[in-house]
Amino acid sequence: GNSVTQMEGPVTLSEEAFLTINCTYTATGYPSLFWYVQYPGEGLQLLLKATKADDKGSNKGFEATYRKETTSFHLEKGSVQVSDSAVYFCALITKTSYDKVIFGPGTSLSVIP
Amino acid sequence: EPEVTQTPSHQVTQMGQEVILRCVPISNHLYFYWYRQILGQKVEFLVSFYNNEISEKSEIFDDQFSVERPDGSNFTLKIRSTKLEDSAMYFCASTQLQETQYFGPGTRLLVL
């Protein structure tokens, strides 16, 4: 079946450090891939997406590249800020099952000054 | 920018009581969803709704749950007789083209 695996953390980084959160997926067909972010006490916000192989999604300094050969969609940011502290969810949706987003378990990130 | 809204933000109820969670999807969207997230766990799909009927539901979505679009703007999730294990954050989502789903801020439900 379709699934998403990601490093669960928690991840603690100092401000301005480089961030990588690994995400790999298993899916039938060619899924669209997403990163959602959940700030403390808030809902799920779409951070970025990529809909086909080699696409790069980017937003607010975050980037992720859809790698079909390694079935991965790792999230990166060159210099994190305290305000980036949140839980990050990798997710997919397949073209044969539009009805549901499949989420990874989430990675908690804490950025300390 | 249009967004999905949900009310209430928090709900506390006694076991066995009925609750209705409300959502206002983005106005030109056609597909609507409910998900839940038990504290510290993964976000799980509950149900999808299109053209005034359920298009898919998960094993979690048993006879105690129902969804309705009573008018042109609201989308509701009803739990008929709440159980302790229904305590969770419930997210509504909507989409226009069955791809990128936009989520509301969630309703935190606590069943005592």
HADDOCK unambig.tbl for C-alpha pairs under 7 A between the chains (distance, minus, plus):
assign (segid A and resid 42 and name CA) (segid B and resid 105 and name CA) 5.85 0.50 0.50
assign (segid A and resid 43 and name CA) (segid B and resid 104 and name CA) 6.27 0.50 0.50
assign (segid A and resid 43 and name CA) (segid B and resid 105 and name CA) 3.84 0.50 0.50
assign (segid A and resid 43 and name CA) (segid B and resid 106 and name CA) 5.57 0.50 0.50
assign (segid A and resid 44 and name CA) (segid B and resid 103 and name CA) 5.86 0.50 0.50
assign (segid A and resid 44 and name CA) (segid B and resid 105 and name CA) 6.57 0.50 0.50
assign (segid A and resid 45 and name CA) (segid B and resid 103 and name CA) 6.67 0.50 0.50
assign (segid A and resid 98 and name CA) (segid B and resid 98 and name CA) 5.73 0.50 0.50
assign (segid A and resid 98 and name CA) (segid B and resid 99 and name CA) 6.65 0.50 0.50
assign (segid A and resid 99 and name CA) (segid B and resid 48 and name CA) 6.04 0.50 0.50
assign (segid A and resid 99 and name CA) (segid B and resid 56 and name CA) 6.79 0.50 0.50
assign (segid A and resid 100 and name CA) (segid B and resid 45 and name CA) 6.21 0.50 0.50
assign (segid A and resid 103 and name CA) (segid B and resid 42 and name CA) 6.88 0.50 0.50
assign (segid A and resid 103 and name CA) (segid B and resid 43 and name CA) 6.19 0.50 0.50
assign (segid A and resid 104 and name CA) (segid B and resid 42 and name CA) 6.78 0.50 0.50
assign (segid A and resid 105 and name CA) (segid B and resid 41 and name CA) 6.76 0.50 0.50
assign (segid A and resid 105 and name CA) (segid B and resid 42 and name CA) 4.82 0.50 0.50
